[in-house]
Amino acid sequence: RTAQANQIRGLLSEFGIVIPQGIRSIINRVPGILEDAGNDLPGSMRHLLKQLNDHLKQLS
């Protein structure tokens, strides 16, 4: 779980998006980030982040 959470946080940081540590924080914030059209995330990255976040939910 921790590795998955760190992977999500690391990918988002590449685009200047910072999420506080904590699995619940990531699970709760990623959907809003995916819906935000103003953050310049490419479609492929949005798809990947959705899959990773769904997997993190399954692990929790």
PDB file of N, CA, C and O in Angstrom, chain B, residues numbered from 101:
ATOM      1  N   ARG B 101       0.819  -1.196   0.000  1.00  0.00           N
ATOM      2  CA  ARG B 101       0.000   0.000   0.000  1.00  0.00           C
ATOM      3  C   ARG B 101       0.860   1.256   0.000  1.00  0.00           C
ATOM      4  O   ARG B 101       0.593   2.213  -0.727  1.00  0.00           O
ATOM      5  N   THR B 102       1.885   1.231   0.820  1.00  0.00           N
ATOM      6  CA  THR B 102       2.743   2.407   0.909  1.00  0.00           C
ATOM      7  C   THR B 102       3.450   2.659  -0.411  1.00  0.00           C
ATOM      8  O   THR B 102       3.547   3.804  -0.852  1.00  0.00           O
ATOM      9  N   ALA B 103       3.940   1.611  -1.041  1.00  0.00           N
ATOM     10  CA  ALA B 103       4.625   1.763  -2.331  1.00  0.00           C
ATOM     11  C   ALA B 103       3.674   2.315  -3.388  1.00  0.00           C
ATOM     12  O   ALA B 103       4.057   3.178  -4.179  1.00  0.00           O
ATOM     13  N   GLN B 104       2.446   1.823  -3.406  1.00  0.00           N
ATOM     14  CA  GLN B 104       1.451   2.303  -4.369  1.00  0.00           C
ATOM     15  C   GLN B 104       1.142   3.774  -4.118  1.00  0.00           C
ATOM     16  O   GLN B 104       1.055   4.563  -5.059  1.00  0.00           O
ATOM     17  N   ALA B 105       0.976   4.142  -2.852  1.00  0.00           N
ATOM     18  CA  ALA B 105       0.696   5.535  -2.500  1.00  0.00           C
ATOM     19  C   ALA B 105       1.856   6.441  -2.907  1.00  0.00           C
ATOM     20  O   ALA B 105       1.642   7.523  -3.452  1.00  0.00           O
ATOM     21  N   ASN B 106       3.071   6.000  -2.644  1.00  0.00           N
ATOM     22  CA  ASN B 106       4.240   6.797  -3.022  1.00  0.00           C
ATOM     23  C   ASN B 106       4.363   6.936  -4.532  1.00  0.00           C
ATOM     24  O   ASN B 106       4.788   7.980  -5.026  1.00  0.00           O
ATOM     25  N   GLN B 107       3.995   5.896  -5.264  1.00  0.00           N
ATOM     26  CA  GLN B 107       4.034   5.965  -6.724  1.00  0.00           C
ATOM     27  C   GLN B 107       3.056   7.030  -7.224  1.00  0.00           C
ATOM     28  O   GLN B 107       3.402   7.828  -8.095  1.00  0.00           O
ATOM     29  N   ILE B 108       1.859   7.044  -6.687  1.00  0.00           N
ATOM     30  CA  ILE B 108       0.863   8.042  -7.087  1.00  0.00           C
ATOM     31  C   ILE B 108       1.354   9.443  -6.748  1.00  0.00           C
ATOM     32  O   ILE B 108       1.282  10.348  -7.580  1.00  0.00           O
ATOM     33  N   ARG B 109       1.849   9.622  -5.536  1.00  0.00           N
ATOM     34  CA  ARG B 109       2.343  10.944  -5.129  1.00  0.00           C
ATOM     35  C   ARG B 109       3.510  11.388  -6.013  1.00  0.00           C
ATOM     36  O   ARG B 109       3.598  12.559  -6.379  1.00  0.00           O
ATOM     37  N   GLY B 110       4.399  10.464  -6.354  1.00  0.00           N
ATOM     38  CA  GLY B 110       5.539  10.793  -7.202  1.00  0.00           C
ATOM     39  C   GLY B 110       5.124  11.194  -8.605  1.00  0.00           C
ATOM     40  O   GLY B 110       5.652  12.157  -9.162  1.00  0.00           O
ATOM     41  N   LEU B 111       4.180  10.460  -9.179  1.00  0.00           N
ATOM     42  CA  LEU B 111       3.700  10.796 -10.524  1.00  0.00           C
ATOM     43  C   LEU B 111       3.040  12.170 -10.532  1.00  0.00           C
ATOM     44  O   LEU B 111       3.263  12.967 -11.443  1.00  0.00           O
ATOM     45  N   LEU B 112       2.235  12.442  -9.524  1.00  0.00           N
ATOM     46  CA  LEU B 112       1.574  13.746  -9.462  1.00  0.00           C
ATOM     47  C   LEU B 112       2.580  14.878  -9.262  1.00  0.00           C
ATOM     48  O   LEU B 112       2.406  15.973  -9.796  1.00  0.00           O
ATOM     49  N   SER B 113       3.623  14.610  -8.498  1.00  0.00           N
ATOM     50  CA  SER B 113       4.619  15.661  -8.262  1.00  0.00           C
ATOM     51  C   SER B 113       5.355  16.042  -9.542  1.00  0.00           C
ATOM     52  O   SER B 113       5.851  17.163  -9.659  1.00  0.00           O
ATOM     53  N   GLU B 114       5.432  15.124 -10.499  1.00  0.00           N
ATOM     54  CA  GLU B 114       6.046  15.437 -11.793  1.00  0.00           C
ATOM     55  C   GLU B 114       5.269  16.526 -12.530  1.00  0.00           C
ATOM     56  O   GLU B 114       5.811  17.204 -13.404  1.00  0.00           O
ATOM     57  N   PHE B 115       4.004  16.687 -12.172  1.00  0.00           N
ATOM     58  CA  PHE B 115       3.156  17.703 -12.797  1.00  0.00           C
ATOM     59  C   PHE B 115       2.881  18.861 -11.842  1.00  0.00           C
ATOM     60  O   PHE B 115       1.999  19.683 -12.088  1.00  0.00           O
ATOM     61  N   GLY B 116       3.645  18.918 -10.750  1.00  0.00           N
ATOM     62  CA  GLY B 116       3.514  20.025  -9.809  1.00  0.00           C
ATOM     63  C   GLY B 116       2.336  19.908  -8.862  1.00  0.00           C
ATOM     64  O   GLY B 116       1.942  20.894  -8.239  1.00  0.00           O
ATOM     65  N   ILE B 117       1.772  18.727  -8.745  1.00  0.00           N
ATOM     66  CA  ILE B 117       0.628  18.510  -7.858  1.00  0.00           C
ATOM     67  C   ILE B 117       1.125  17.779  -6.617  1.00  0.00           C
ATOM     68  O   ILE B 117       1.663  16.676  -6.703  1.00  0.00           O
ATOM     69  N   VAL B 118       0.936  18.410  -5.465  1.00  0.00           N
ATOM     70  CA  VAL B 118       1.431  17.851  -4.211  1.00  0.00           C
ATOM     71  C   VAL B 118       0.246  17.403  -3.360  1.00  0.00           C
ATOM     72  O   VAL B 118      -0.714  18.147  -3.159  1.00  0.00           O
ATOM     73  N   ILE B 119       0.336  16.183  -2.871  1.00  0.00           N
ATOM     74  CA  ILE B 119      -0.678  15.624  -1.974  1.00  0.00           C
ATOM     75  C   ILE B 119       0.025  15.267  -0.667  1.00  0.00           C
ATOM     76  O   ILE B 119       1.110  14.687  -0.688  1.00  0.00           O
ATOM     77  N   PRO B 120      -0.583  15.607   0.471  1.00  0.00           N
ATOM     78  CA  PRO B 120       0.022  15.221   1.754  1.00  0.00           C
ATOM     79  C   PRO B 120       0.150  13.704   1.873  1.00  0.00           C
ATOM     80  O   PRO B 120      -0.580  12.951   1.229  1.00  0.00           O
ATOM     81  N   GLN B 121       1.079  13.280   2.699  1.00  0.00           N
ATOM     82  CA  GLN B 121       1.259  11.851   2.925  1.00  0.00           C
ATOM     83  C   GLN B 121       0.015  11.270   3.573  1.00  0.00           C
ATOM     84  O   GLN B 121      -0.746  11.974   4.237  1.00  0.00           O
ATOM     85  N   GLY B 122      -0.174  10.008   3.374  1.00  0.00           N
ATOM     86  CA  GLY B 122      -1.310   9.305   3.963  1.00  0.00           C
ATOM     87  C   GLY B 122      -2.176   8.692   2.881  1.00  0.00           C
ATOM     88  O   GLY B 122      -2.563   9.361   1.922  1.00  0.00           O
ATOM     89  N   ILE B 123      -2.470   7.436   3.042  1.00  0.00           N
ATOM     90  CA  ILE B 123      -3.228   6.705   2.035  1.00  0.00           C
ATOM     91  C   ILE B 123      -4.629   7.279   1.883  1.00  0.00           C
ATOM     92  O   ILE B 123      -5.110   7.433   0.760  1.00  0.00           O
ATOM     93  N   ARG B 124      -5.293   7.599   2.988  1.00  0.00           N
ATOM     94  CA  ARG B 124      -6.641   8.182   2.917  1.00  0.00           C
ATOM     95  C   ARG B 124      -6.616   9.514   2.190  1.00  0.00           C
ATOM     96  O   ARG B 124      -7.526   9.822   1.420  1.00  0.00           O
ATOM     97  N   SER B 125      -5.591  10.296   2.428  1.00  0.00           N
ATOM     98  CA  SER B 125      -5.471  11.592   1.753  1.00  0.00           C
ATOM     99  C   SER B 125      -5.405  11.404   0.245  1.00  0.00           C
ATOM    100  O   SER B 125      -6.052  12.137  -0.502  1.00  0.00           O
ATOM    101  N   ILE B 126      -4.640  10.441  -0.197  1.00  0.00           N
ATOM    102  CA  ILE B 126      -4.496  10.173  -1.628  1.00  0.00           C
ATOM    103  C   ILE B 126      -5.811   9.667  -2.207  1.00  0.00           C
ATOM    104  O   ILE B 126      -6.274  10.163  -3.235  1.00  0.00           O
ATOM    105  N   ILE B 127      -6.408   8.685  -1.551  1.00  0.00           N
ATOM    106  CA  ILE B 127      -7.660   8.112  -2.045  1.00  0.00           C
ATOM    107  C   ILE B 127      -8.738   9.187  -2.163  1.00  0.00           C
ATOM    108  O   ILE B 127      -9.519   9.184  -3.115  1.00  0.00           O
ATOM    109  N   ASN B 128      -8.781  10.101  -1.203  1.00  0.00           N
ATOM    110  CA  ASN B 128      -9.814  11.137  -1.204  1.00  0.00           C
ATOM    111  C   ASN B 128      -9.547  12.258  -2.198  1.00  0.00           C
ATOM    112  O   ASN B 128     -10.493  12.848  -2.720  1.00  0.00           O
ATOM    113  N   ARG B 129      -8.285  12.567  -2.474  1.00  0.00           N
ATOM    114  CA  ARG B 129      -7.959  13.721  -3.317  1.00  0.00           C
ATOM    115  C   ARG B 129      -7.803  13.410  -4.801  1.00  0.00           C
ATOM    116  O   ARG B 129      -8.031  14.284  -5.638  1.00  0.00           O
ATOM    117  N   VAL B 130      -7.425  12.205  -5.137  1.00  0.00           N
ATOM    118  CA  VAL B 130      -7.178  11.876  -6.546  1.00  0.00           C
ATOM    119  C   VAL B 130      -8.414  12.075  -7.423  1.00  0.00           C
ATOM    120  O   VAL B 130      -8.274  12.610  -8.523  1.00  0.00           O
ATOM    121  N   PRO B 131      -9.613  11.677  -7.001  1.00  0.00           N
ATOM    122  CA  PRO B 131     -10.772  11.916  -7.881  1.00  0.00           C
ATOM    123  C   PRO B 131     -10.954  13.387  -8.253  1.00  0.00           C
ATOM    124  O   PRO B 131     -11.280  13.696  -9.400  1.00  0.00           O
ATOM    125  N   GLY B 132     -10.750  14.286  -7.314  1.00  0.00           N
ATOM    126  CA  GLY B 132     -10.856  15.714  -7.607  1.00  0.00           C
ATOM    127  C   GLY B 132      -9.778  16.184  -8.564  1.00  0.00           C
ATOM    128  O   GLY B 132     -10.029  17.032  -9.420  1.00  0.00           O
ATOM    129  N   ILE B 133      -8.589  15.641  -8.423  1.00  0.00           N
ATOM    130  CA  ILE B 133      -7.487  15.991  -9.320  1.00  0.00           C
ATOM    131  C   ILE B 133      -7.795  15.510 -10.732  1.00  0.00           C
ATOM    132  O   ILE B 133      -7.514  16.209 -11.706  1.00  0.00           O
ATOM    133  N   LEU B 134      -8.370  14.324 -10.842  1.00  0.00           N
ATOM    134  CA  LEU B 134      -8.707  13.784 -12.159  1.00  0.00           C
ATOM    135  C   LEU B 134      -9.790  14.612 -12.849  1.00  0.00           C
ATOM    136  O   LEU B 134      -9.793  14.730 -14.074  1.00  0.00           O
ATOM    137  N   GLU B 135     -10.698  15.178 -12.078  1.00  0.00           N
ATOM    138  CA  GLU B 135     -11.788  15.980 -12.643  1.00  0.00           C
ATOM    139  C   GLU B 135     -11.358  17.400 -12.990  1.00  0.00           C
ATOM    140  O   GLU B 135     -12.025  18.072 -13.778  1.00  0.00           O
ATOM    141  N   ASP B 136     -10.258  17.863 -12.415  1.00  0.00           N
ATOM    142  CA  ASP B 136      -9.792  19.237 -12.622  1.00  0.00           C
ATOM    143  C   ASP B 136      -9.136  19.370 -13.994  1.00  0.00           C
ATOM    144  O   ASP B 136      -8.023  18.888 -14.205  1.00  0.00           O
ATOM    145  N   ALA B 137      -9.823  20.021 -14.915  1.00  0.00           N
ATOM    146  CA  ALA B 137      -9.296  20.184 -16.276  1.00  0.00           C
ATOM    147  C   ALA B 137      -8.167  21.204 -16.329  1.00  0.00           C
ATOM    148  O   ALA B 137      -7.445  21.265 -17.324  1.00  0.00           O
ATOM    149  N   GLY B 138      -8.000  21.997 -15.297  1.00  0.00           N
ATOM    150  CA  GLY B 138      -6.996  23.051 -15.308  1.00  0.00           C
ATOM    151  C   GLY B 138      -5.610  22.625 -14.874  1.00  0.00           C
ATOM    152  O   GLY B 138      -4.707  23.460 -14.823  1.00  0.00           O
ATOM    153  N   ASN B 139      -5.409  21.358 -14.558  1.00  0.00           N
ATOM    154  CA  ASN B 139      -4.097  20.947 -14.048  1.00  0.00           C
ATOM    155  C   ASN B 139      -3.168  20.378 -15.121  1.00  0.00           C
ATOM    156  O   ASN B 139      -2.071  19.921 -14.797  1.00  0.00           O
ATOM    157  N   ASP B 140      -3.575  20.396 -16.365  1.00  0.00           N
ATOM    158  CA  ASP B 140      -2.722  20.004 -17.495  1.00  0.00           C
ATOM    159  C   ASP B 140      -2.238  18.554 -17.472  1.00  0.00           C
ATOM    160  O   ASP B 140      -1.224  18.238 -18.095  1.00  0.00           O
ATOM    161  N   LEU B 141      -2.938  17.673 -16.771  1.00  0.00           N
ATOM    162  CA  LEU B 141      -2.579  16.254 -16.827  1.00  0.00           C
ATOM    163  C   LEU B 141      -3.038  15.684 -18.162  1.00  0.00           C
ATOM    164  O   LEU B 141      -4.192  15.873 -18.547  1.00  0.00           O
ATOM    165  N   PRO B 142      -2.154  14.988 -18.874  1.00  0.00           N
ATOM    166  CA  PRO B 142      -2.575  14.352 -20.128  1.00  0.00           C
ATOM    167  C   PRO B 142      -3.603  13.248 -19.861  1.00  0.00           C
ATOM    168  O   PRO B 142      -3.667  12.700 -18.760  1.00  0.00           O
ATOM    169  N   GLY B 143      -4.390  12.934 -20.863  1.00  0.00           N
ATOM    170  CA  GLY B 143      -5.414  11.904 -20.732  1.00  0.00           C
ATOM    171  C   GLY B 143      -4.857  10.561 -20.318  1.00  0.00           C
ATOM    172  O   GLY B 143      -5.468   9.850 -19.520  1.00  0.00           O
ATOM    173  N   SER B 144      -3.700  10.208 -20.854  1.00  0.00           N
ATOM    174  CA  SER B 144      -3.099   8.916 -20.502  1.00  0.00           C
ATOM    175  C   SER B 144      -2.700   8.881 -19.026  1.00  0.00           C
ATOM    176  O   SER B 144      -2.811   7.841 -18.376  1.00  0.00           O
ATOM    177  N   MET B 145      -2.236  10.017 -18.498  1.00  0.00           N
ATOM    178  CA  MET B 145      -1.866  10.082 -17.081  1.00  0.00           C
ATOM    179  C   MET B 145      -3.108  10.013 -16.200  1.00  0.00           C
ATOM    180  O   MET B 145      -3.085   9.389 -15.140  1.00  0.00           O
ATOM    181  N   ARG B 146      -4.186  10.649 -16.631  1.00  0.00           N
ATOM    182  CA  ARG B 146      -5.445  10.574 -15.872  1.00  0.00           C
ATOM    183  C   ARG B 146      -5.926   9.121 -15.791  1.00  0.00           C
ATOM    184  O   ARG B 146      -6.360   8.655 -14.737  1.00  0.00           O
ATOM    185  N   HIS B 147      -5.841   8.425 -16.910  1.00  0.00           N
ATOM    186  CA  HIS B 147      -6.260   7.016 -16.944  1.00  0.00           C
ATOM    187  C   HIS B 147      -5.389   6.179 -16.005  1.00  0.00           C
ATOM    188  O   HIS B 147      -5.906   5.370 -15.235  1.00  0.00           O
ATOM    189  N   LEU B 148      -4.085   6.370 -16.068  1.00  0.00           N
ATOM    190  CA  LEU B 148      -3.164   5.627 -15.210  1.00  0.00           C
ATOM    191  C   LEU B 148      -3.432   5.927 -13.736  1.00  0.00           C
ATOM    192  O   LEU B 148      -3.479   5.009 -12.918  1.00  0.00           O
ATOM    193  N   LEU B 149      -3.606   7.193 -13.396  1.00  0.00           N
ATOM    194  CA  LEU B 149      -3.845   7.561 -12.004  1.00  0.00           C
ATOM    195  C   LEU B 149      -5.156   6.974 -11.488  1.00  0.00           C
ATOM    196  O   LEU B 149      -5.244   6.571 -10.329  1.00  0.00           O
ATOM    197  N   LYS B 150      -6.161   6.925 -12.336  1.00  0.00           N
ATOM    198  CA  LYS B 150      -7.438   6.315 -11.921  1.00  0.00           C
ATOM    199  C   LYS B 150      -7.229   4.843 -11.610  1.00  0.00           C
ATOM    200  O   LYS B 150      -7.730   4.344 -10.602  1.00  0.00           O
ATOM    201  N   GLN B 151      -6.491   4.141 -12.472  1.00  0.00           N
ATOM    202  CA  GLN B 151      -6.223   2.718 -12.240  1.00  0.00           C
ATOM    203  C   GLN B 151      -5.419   2.511 -10.958  1.00  0.00           C
ATOM    204  O   GLN B 151      -5.730   1.626 -10.161  1.00  0.00           O
ATOM    205  N   LEU B 152      -4.389   3.325 -10.763  1.00  0.00           N
ATOM    206  CA  LEU B 152      -3.558   3.193  -9.567  1.00  0.00           C
ATOM    207  C   LEU B 152      -4.359   3.495  -8.305  1.00  0.00           C
ATOM    208  O   LEU B 152      -4.210   2.807  -7.295  1.00  0.00           O
ATOM    209  N   ASN B 153      -5.202   4.513  -8.360  1.00  0.00           N
ATOM    210  CA  ASN B 153      -6.014   4.870  -7.199  1.00  0.00           C
ATOM    211  C   ASN B 153      -7.037   3.770  -6.894  1.00  0.00           C
ATOM    212  O   ASN B 153      -7.271   3.447  -5.730  1.00  0.00           O
ATOM    213  N   ASP B 154      -7.641   3.200  -7.927  1.00  0.00           N
ATOM    214  CA  ASP B 154      -8.579   2.092  -7.723  1.00  0.00           C
ATOM    215  C   ASP B 154      -7.872   0.895  -7.086  1.00  0.00           C
ATOM    216  O   ASP B 154      -8.421   0.232  -6.206  1.00  0.00           O
ATOM    217  N   HIS B 155      -6.659   0.633  -7.537  1.00  0.00           N
ATOM    218  CA  HIS B 155      -5.879  -0.473  -6.969  1.00  0.00           C
ATOM    219  C   HIS B 155      -5.547  -0.191  -5.507  1.00  0.00           C
ATOM    220  O   HIS B 155      -5.612  -1.090  -4.669  1.00  0.00           O
ATOM    221  N   LEU B 156      -5.195   1.043  -5.203  1.00  0.00           N
ATOM    222  CA  LEU B 156      -4.889   1.418  -3.821  1.00  0.00           C
ATOM    223  C   LEU B 156      -6.118   1.221  -2.935  1.00  0.00           C
ATOM    224  O   LEU B 156      -5.995   0.762  -1.799  1.00  0.00           O
ATOM    225  N   LYS B 157      -7.288   1.559  -3.439  1.00  0.00           N
ATOM    226  CA  LYS B 157      -8.528   1.342  -2.675  1.00  0.00           C
ATOM    227  C   LYS B 157      -8.730  -0.143  -2.384  1.00  0.00           C
ATOM    228  O   LYS B 157      -9.147  -0.512  -1.286  1.00  0.00           O
ATOM    229  N   GLN B 158      -8.435  -0.988  -3.363  1.00  0.00           N
ATOM    230  CA  GLN B 158      -8.596  -2.431  -3.169  1.00  0.00           C
ATOM    231  C   GLN B 158      -7.627  -2.959  -2.113  1.00  0.00           C
ATOM    232  O   GLN B 158      -7.955  -3.880  -1.366  1.00  0.00           O
ATOM    233  N   LEU B 159      -6.445  -2.375  -2.056  1.00  0.00           N
ATOM    234  CA  LEU B 159      -5.447  -2.812  -1.085  1.00  0.00           C
ATOM    235  C   LEU B 159      -5.781  -2.357   0.330  1.00  0.00           C
ATOM    236  O   LEU B 159      -5.333  -2.965   1.303  1.00  0.00           O
ATOM    237  N   SER B 160      -6.560  -1.299   0.445  1.00  0.00           N
ATOM    238  CA  SER B 160      -6.859  -0.721   1.770  1.00  0.00           C
ATOM    239  C   SER B 160      -7.988  -1.420   2.471  1.00  0.00           C
ATOM    240  O   SER B 160      -8.349  -1.046   3.587  1.00  0.00           O
TER     241      SER B 160
END
